[in-house]
């Protein structure tokens, strides 16, 4: 238990168990001076009493502990509790605390917790070298104890031995996310913002590497974050939740190419990566991992679903059933972000089927600026009535400049759009199917 935790413990409204103190001390006196209690009986009884008095969950007065120490001079637990009582004073008596902490270590030299306590007192006394020695002894006694590693790592940082702390931070972190966040933040600040320092602190696990990448993204160290994620192993094997957070951070930073490349790699996409992903709606859309897939959203004007039994090619297509609400507006029901070369010419095409479609002005397939939401290009309006599959297409030029976005990449959105010409028009009814979306670069400008 840390010093601050013990102080909090003392401040709680526990009642001192005077009956326990009196009973324990009386038994000690009887056992000591009555000749009947010898051998195993004496050992068992004294161990039981010493354990009760040394229990940190019970609040025992210093006088009772001091008296018990007279009768049980070999109890390391009582010595340790006495050290605590001197540390918890408003003005700690460090000399007395150190004396009892040293007694506890002397009596139980293989107890790492007593070494931790002694290190605390030694550092409070200003002797960091002795505290380091005590904590290294605690680590040797129990290398699997994370607390010993954690205390030693922090002490090394305070002693200006940052590089030596790395080997202690890694085992101390384990799977504790709070400790990981504290460790990399401390290493970052102590090293003056060194990427090498936070990498050295990070355990060699995929989850830790992804968490480090997110930390570096928050520090605007984008290239380093991308490198670390790339070195975390096969992207397809990375946990989607953590990887999705990294991809979202890259998108927020405007690094769409890196984000899409990582997203595609996680899906096992090879070198053949179409500009529009899942254009035939044959692949399932992962709810929490659809950054560069289709976003389908039903609204008060339209119900959007995947039709698993009707497609232009393949088995599936997108089905949109209009609800019959007047002045139908369509904007976010269907959307996919795509990346193109600024200034290059492209052709967008898809296939459309309608059934009993009633629309004063039909919707359009549109290419929309990903930053300003302005329409770059749009197909002709989809015709009313019932019509079998037919191809619709539009040729467009990718914008040269996208509000400060990198000149190597333009972010566009492909979707369905309808903006009524008047404040009121007749409601849309019927059904539209969409399938086989594709974008290809066109010759010329």
C-alpha positions in Angstrom: 0.0 0.0 0.0 1.4 3.4 -1.0 1.9 6.2 1.6 -0.9 8.2 0.2 -3.3 5.2 0.3 -2.3 4.6 3.9 -3.0 8.2 4.8 -6.4 7.9 3.2 -7.0 4.7 5.1 -6.2 6.5 8.4 -8.6 9.3 7.7 -11.5 6.9 7.3 -13.9 6.6 10.2 -12.7 3.3 11.6 -13.1 2.8 15.3 -10.0 1.5 17.1 -10.6 -2.0 18.3 -9.6 -1.5 21.9 -11.0 -4.8 22.9 -8.7 -6.6 20.3 -5.7 -4.7 21.7 -6.4 -5.5 25.3 -7.2 -9.2 24.6 -4.1 -9.7 22.4 -1.8 -8.1 25.0 -3.3 -10.1 27.9 -2.9 -13.3 26.0 0.7 -12.4 25.2 1.4 -11.7 28.8 -0.2 -15.0 29.9 1.7 -16.9 27.2 4.9 -15.3 28.1 4.8 -15.8 31.9 2.7 -18.9 32.2 4.8 -22.0 31.7 1.9 -24.0 30.3 2.1 -22.5 26.9 5.2 -23.9 25.3 6.4 -25.4 22.0 3.9 -25.6 19.1 1.0 -24.2 21.2 3.0 -21.1 22.0 4.2 -20.6 18.4 0.7 -21.0 17.0 -0.8 -18.6 19.5 1.9 -15.9 19.0 1.7 -16.2 15.3 -2.1 -15.7 15.4 -1.8 -12.7 17.6 1.1 -11.2 15.6 -0.9 -11.7 12.4 -3.9 -9.9 13.9 -1.9 -6.9 15.1 0.0 -6.7 11.8 -3.2 -6.7 9.7 -3.3 -3.3 7.9 -7.1 -3.5 7.7 -7.3 -3.1 11.5 -6.5 0.2 13.1 -4.2 -0.5 16.1 -2.6 2.2 18.2 1.1 2.8 18.3 1.2 2.1 22.0 -0.4 -1.3 21.5 2.0 -2.1 18.7 5.0 -1.0 20.7 3.9 -3.2 23.7 3.3 -6.1 21.3 6.8 -5.7 19.9 8.2 -6.1 23.4 6.6 -9.5 23.7 7.1 -10.5 20.0 10.4 -9.0 19.0 10.7 -11.5 16.1 7.5 -10.2 14.4 8.4 -8.5 11.1 4.8 -7.6 10.5 4.5 -5.6 13.7 7.8 -3.8 13.0 6.4 -2.9 9.5 3.2 -1.6 11.0 5.2 0.5 13.5 7.1 2.0 10.6 3.8 3.0 9.0 2.6 4.7 12.2 5.6 7.0 12.1 5.2 7.7 8.4 1.5 8.6 8.8 2.1 11.4 11.3 1.4 14.9 10.2 5.1 15.4 10.5 6.6 11.9 9.8 9.3 10.7 12.2 11.5 9.3 9.4 14.3 8.1 11.7 11.9 5.9 13.7 10.1 4.8 10.6 13.5 3.7 9.0 14.5 1.9 12.2 11.4 -0.2 12.2 11.4 -0.8 8.4 15.0 -2.0 8.7 13.9 -4.3 11.5 11.2 -5.7 9.3 13.6 -6.4 6.5 16.2 -8.0 8.9 13.5 -10.3 10.4 12.0 -11.2 7.0 14.8 -10.7 4.4 12.8 -12.6 1.7 9.7 -10.4 1.9 9.7 -8.0 -1.0 7.0 -5.8 0.5 9.2 -4.9 3.4 11.9 -3.8 0.9 9.4 -1.6 -0.8 8.5 0.1 2.5 12.2 0.6 3.4 12.8 2.1 -0.1 10.0 4.6 0.5 11.5 5.7 3.8 15.0 5.9 2.4 13.9 8.1 -0.5 12.0 10.4 1.9 15.3 10.6 3.8 16.9 11.8 0.6 19.0 8.6 0.1 17.9 7.6 -3.4 20.9 5.3 -3.9 19.8 3.2 -0.9 16.2 3.3 -2.0 17.3 2.0 -5.5 19.3 -0.8 -3.8 16.2 -1.8 -1.7 13.9 -1.8 -4.7 16.3 -3.8 -6.8 16.4 -6.3 -4.0 12.6 -6.4 -4.0 12.6 -7.1 -7.8 15.1 -9.9 -7.3 12.9 -11.4 -4.6 9.8 -11.3 -6.8 10.4 -10.6 -10.4 6.8 -11.2 -11.2 5.6 -8.4 -8.8 4.6 -5.5 -11.1 4.6 -3.0 -8.2 8.3 -3.5 -7.5 9.2 -2.9 -11.1 6.9 0.1 -11.2 8.4 1.8 -8.1 11.9 1.1 -9.3 11.2 2.6 -12.8 9.7 5.7 -11.3 12.6 6.1 -8.9 15.1 5.8 -11.7 13.3 8.5 -13.6 13.4 10.8 -10.6 17.1 10.0 -10.2 17.8 11.1 -13.8 18.4 7.5 -15.0 15.8 7.5 -17.7 17.4 4.9 -20.0 17.8 2.5 -17.1 14.1 2.8 -16.3 12.9 1.3 -19.6 13.7 -2.3 -18.6 11.6 -1.8 -15.4 8.7 0.0 -17.1 8.0 -2.7 -19.6 7.3 -5.5 -17.1 5.6 -3.1 -14.7 3.0 -2.1 -17.3 1.8 -5.7 -18.2 -1.8 -5.4 -19.4 -2.6 -2.3 -17.3 -3.7 0.4 -19.7 -3.6 3.1 -17.0 0.0 2.3 -16.2 0.9 2.2 -19.9 -0.6 5.7 -20.4 1.3 7.0 -17.3 4.6 5.4 -18.4 4.7 6.7 -21.9 3.5 10.2 -20.8 6.3 10.2 -18.2 8.9 9.0 -20.6 7.7 11.5 -23.2 8.0 14.4 -20.8 11.3 13.3 -19.2 13.0 12.7 -22.5 11.8 16.0 -24.0 9.5 14.3 -26.6 11.7 11.4 -27.7 10.0 8.8 -29.8 12.8 6.4 -29.1 12.1 6.8 -25.3 8.4 5.9 -25.5 9.2 3.0 -27.9 11.7 1.7 -25.4 9.0 1.8 -22.6 6.4 0.1 -24.7 5.9 -3.7 -24.1 6.3 -5.9 -27.2 2.6 -6.6 -27.6 0.4 -5.7 -30.5 -2.1 -3.9 -28.2 0.7 -1.8 -26.7 2.1 -0.9 -30.1 -1.3 0.3 -31.3 -1.8 2.3 -28.1 1.6 3.9 -28.6 0.6 4.7 -32.2 -2.5 6.5 -30.9 -0.3 8.4 -28.4 2.0 9.6 -31.1 -0.9 10.6 -33.4 -2.0 12.8 -30.5 1.5 14.4 -30.5 1.2 14.9 -34.3 4.0 12.4 -34.9 2.2 10.9 -37.8 5.0 9.2 -39.7 6.2 7.5 -36.5 2.7 6.3 -35.7 2.3 4.9 -39.2 5.6 3.1 -39.0 4.8 1.6 -35.6 1.5 0.3 -36.8 3.1 -1.2 -39.9 5.6 -2.9 -37.7 2.9 -4.4 -35.4 2.5 -7.4 -37.6 0.1 -8.4 -40.3 -2.6 -5.8 -40.4 -5.3 -8.4 -41.0 -4.4 -9.9 -37.6 -4.6 -6.7 -35.6 -7.6 -6.2 -33.3 -10.2 -4.2 -35.2 -11.2 -2.0 -32.3 -7.7 -0.6 -31.6 -6.9 -0.5 -35.3 -10.1 1.4 -36.0 -9.1 4.1 -33.4 -5.7 4.6 -35.2 -7.4 4.8 -38.6 -9.9 7.4 -37.3 -7.1 9.4 -35.9 -5.3 9.4 -39.2 -8.5 10.5 -40.9 -9.0 13.3 -38.4 -5.4 14.4 -39.2 -6.1 14.5 -42.9 -3.9 11.5 -43.7 -6.5 9.7 -45.8 -4.1 7.8 -48.0 -2.3 6.2 -45.0 -5.6 5.6 -43.3 -7.1 3.9 -46.4 -4.0 1.8 -47.1 -4.0 0.5 -43.5 -7.8 -0.1 -43.7 -7.4 -2.1 -46.9 -4.4 -4.1 -45.6 -6.4 -5.1 -42.5 -9.1 -6.5 -44.9 -6.4 -8.5 -46.8 -6.7 -6.5 -49.9 -3.9 -7.1 -52.3 -2.4 -4.9 -55.0 -5.7 -4.7 -56.9 -7.4 -2.0 -54.8 -10.4 -0.4 -56.6 -11.2 3.2 -56.1 -14.7 2.2 -54.8 -14.6 -0.6 -52.4 -17.4 -3.3 -52.3 -19.1 -1.7 -55.4 -21.3 -4.8 -55.8 -22.4 -4.9 -52.1 -21.2 -8.6 -52.0 -19.1 -8.1 -48.9 -20.6 -7.6 -45.5 -20.1 -4.1 -44.1 -18.6 -4.2 -40.6 -20.5 -1.9 -38.3 -17.6 -0.4 -36.4 -15.0 -0.8 -39.1 -16.5 0.8 -42.2 -14.3 3.9 -42.6 -13.8 3.4 -46.3 -16.8 1.1 -47.0 -20.4 2.1 -47.6 -22.3 4.0 -44.9 -26.0 3.1 -45.1 -28.4 5.1 -43.1 -32.2 4.9 -43.2 -34.1 8.2 -42.8 -37.6 9.5 -42.6 -37.6 9.6 -46.4 -36.0 6.2 -47.3 -35.3 2.8 -45.9 -31.9 1.5 -47.0 -31.1 -2.2 -46.9 -29.0 -4.8 -48.7 -31.1 -7.0 -51.0 -29.6 -10.5 -50.8 -31.6 -12.0 -53.6 -31.4 -9.5 -56.4 -28.3 -8.1 -58.1 -27.1 -6.9 -61.5 -24.1 -9.2 -61.1 -23.6 -11.4 -58.2 -26.3 -12.1 -55.6 -26.7 -8.8 -53.8 -27.5 -5.1 -54.4 -28.5 -2.0 -52.5 -32.3 -1.5 -52.1 -33.9 1.8 -51.3 -37.6 1.9 -50.5 -39.1 5.4 -50.3 -41.5 6.1 -47.5 -43.9 8.4 -49.3 -43.1 11.4 -47.2 -43.5 14.7 -49.1 -40.6 16.9 -50.2 -38.2 14.0 -50.2 -34.6 15.0 -49.4 -31.7 12.6 -49.7 -28.2 13.3 -48.5 -26.6 10.9 -46.1 -28.5 7.7 -46.8 -25.7 6.2 -49.0 -22.1 7.4 -48.8 -18.6 6.1 -49.4 -15.4 8.2 -49.2 -13.0 7.7 -52.2 -9.5 9.0 -52.9 -8.5 10.3 -56.3 -5.7 12.3 -57.9 -6.3 16.0 -58.0 -6.9 17.3 -61.5 -7.3 13.8 -63.0 -10.4 12.8 -65.0 -12.6 10.0 -63.9 -15.7 8.1 -64.9 -18.2 7.0 -62.2 -20.7 4.3 -63.2 -23.3 2.1 -61.6 -26.4 0.1 -62.5 -29.9 1.1 -61.5 -33.2 -0.8 -61.4 -36.6 0.7 -60.4 -40.0 -0.5 -59.5 -43.1 1.6 -59.3 -41.0 4.7 -58.8 -43.0 7.9 -58.4 -40.9 11.0 -58.2 -41.5 14.6 -59.5 -37.7 14.7 -59.8 -35.7 11.5 -59.3 -32.6 11.2 -57.2 -29.0 11.3 -58.6 -25.8 9.5 -58.0 -23.4 12.3 -57.0 -19.7 12.9 -56.4 -19.3 15.3 -53.5 -16.4 17.3 -52.1 -15.4 15.5 -48.9 -14.5 18.8 -47.1 -17.0 21.4 -48.4 -19.9 19.0 -49.2 -20.4 20.7 -52.5 -21.4 18.6 -55.5 -18.5 18.0 -57.9 -20.6 16.1 -60.5 -23.9 14.2 -60.6 -25.6 11.7 -63.0 -28.9 12.4 -64.7 -31.9 12.0 -62.5 -33.2 8.4 -62.2 -36.3 8.0 -64.2 -39.7 7.2 -62.8 -41.6 3.9 -63.4 -40.5 0.3 -63.5 -37.3 -0.3 -65.4 -34.8 -3.1 -65.6 -31.1 -2.7 -64.9 -29.5 0.1 -66.9 -26.1 1.8 -66.7 -25.7 5.4 -65.5 -22.4 7.2 -65.5 -20.8 10.6 -65.2 -17.4 12.0 -66.1 -15.8 14.4 -63.7 -12.5 16.1 -62.9 -11.1 15.7 -59.4 -10.6 19.1 -57.7 -7.1 20.5 -57.7 -7.2 21.8 -54.1 -9.2 20.5 -51.2 -9.2 23.1 -48.5 -5.5 22.6 -47.5 -5.6 18.8 -48.1 -2.4 17.2 -49.5 -2.0 17.9 -53.2 -1.4 14.2 -53.8 -4.8 13.1 -52.8 -8.4 14.5 -53.1 -11.1 13.1 -50.8 -14.5 12.7 -52.4 -17.8 11.1 -51.3 -19.9 9.0 -53.6 -23.6 8.9 -52.7 -27.2 9.3 -53.4 -28.6 12.8 -53.4 -31.9 14.7 -54.0 -32.3 18.3 -53.2 -36.0 19.5 -53.9 -36.2 22.4 -56.3 -39.1 23.9 -54.3 -39.9 24.2 -50.6 -42.7 21.6 -51.2 -43.1 18.8 -53.8 -44.9 15.6 -54.1 -43.6 12.6 -52.1 -41.4 9.9 -53.6 -42.7 6.3 -53.6 -41.4 3.1 -55.0 -38.1 1.2 -54.9 -34.6 1.7 -56.4 -31.9 -0.9 -56.6 -28.2 0.1 -57.1 -25.3 -2.2 -58.0 -21.8 -2.5 -59.5 -20.4 0.9 -58.6 -17.0 1.6 -60.1 -14.7 4.6 -60.7 -12.0 4.4 -63.3 -9.5 7.0 -64.5 -10.4 8.5 -67.9 -8.1 9.5 -70.7 -7.5 13.2 -71.2 -8.8 16.1 -69.2 
